[in-house]
């Protein structure tokens, strides 16, 4: 979908920006919302709750078989042990890529996404092209992300139709033996945890 | 409802357009839209199911012509009016004109970290045992309810296998309409690509949905 609001400043001439501002004004004047709460929410998702959280979960799972087993058995608790809890991550499931099977996550009905570990979803995840095609042509979708899987690899698409939120655990790249958790986490991209990418190869 | 939100398998939207180094927000108003939506939801007057239904109830032309935050704000106006917090006169004036209903709570800035960290779990204890177990073959219902449902059209009337029994969860089909939580068991049900898409389906793909128990019958 096209977006005509690609400026990064308030523009009084933009009708939609004005509409949102009017709504905020009305709710604030009626004492229904605290505008300072909006600032805290925005700051949380811009600086604290994002894909770095998920990358840490994945790197730890690569390094610690016990943690990986816990993540497989009870992802909500395992992820919660690292401090990542709450909104749109209340009921987590971790799905592990293998040499045979690649996992891909979508929400065809809205934009369900594991906020607690990945932050806010990217625009394409919420837009019709991805939501319509991920379930019928996953290979074609992956090609558009530059990912060509072997013809024999099975693809499992997870449509997030209920309140379970899915985190893909990509395979650990070769050539990373002895790497620290921090260094490994740098290889784990947001797309790798949605399934539209793989973990980065070491440079 | 068979609304614009039910996108699985629809065609004609063109390629996915991944954006390199995508920013968290694309405009200042999107930041405010996210925050206003979350703060308004925190008043406790409606559920996540009701808000999803308000979004999917936009006219299809409006839904497809709107970015996701635009959809959120348009639906939010509907919810705020429905629950007596905002009037058409307020919106026309761009400022508070009419009195508002009393919210259950107002989220203050200092409460935000706790509220986000706590979230809104919607698993519920269920007194009755689960009807299905992992490995069972099931068939999804074929229905076309006018109200909210989380069984997508592409997965109706299809045979699949129960892969996992999850927990009991609030039933969105009633909860969205203020008819109670009525929790049911939720199952992850996996389908072969060919069962869903028939001729020409990718033979290497499977797709799963998370389905409430009443969406399923034994196959």
Interface residues (C-beta under 8 A of the other chain):
Chain A: X1 X3 X5 X6 X7 X8 X9 X10 X14 X16 X17 X18 X19 X20 X21 X22 X23 X24 X25 X26 X27 X29 X30 X31 X32 X33 X34 X36 X37 X38 X39 X40 X41 X42 X44 X45 X46 X49 X50 X85 X86 X87 X88 X89 X90 X91 X108 X109 X110 X111 X116 X119 X120 X122 X123 X124 X126 X127 X128 X129 X130 X131 X132 X133 X135 X136 X137 X138 X139 X141 X144 X145 X151 X152 X153 X154 X155 X156 X157 X158 X159 X160 X161 X162 X163 X164 X191 X196
Chain B: X5 X6 X7 X8 X9 X10 X11 X13 X14 X15 X16 X17 X18 X19 X22 X24 X25 X26 X27 X28 X29 X30 X31 X32 X33 X34 X35 X36 X38 X39 X40 X43 X52 X55 X56 X64 X65 X66 X67 X68 X70 X73 X76 X77 X80 X85 X86 X90 X91 X94 X95 X96 X99 X100 X103 X106 X107 X108 X109 X111 X112 X113 X115 X116 X117 X118 X119 X120 X121 X122 X123 X150 X151 X152 X154 X155 X166 X167 X169 X170 X186 X188 X190 X196 X197 X202 X204 X205 X206 X207 X208 X209 X210 X211 X212
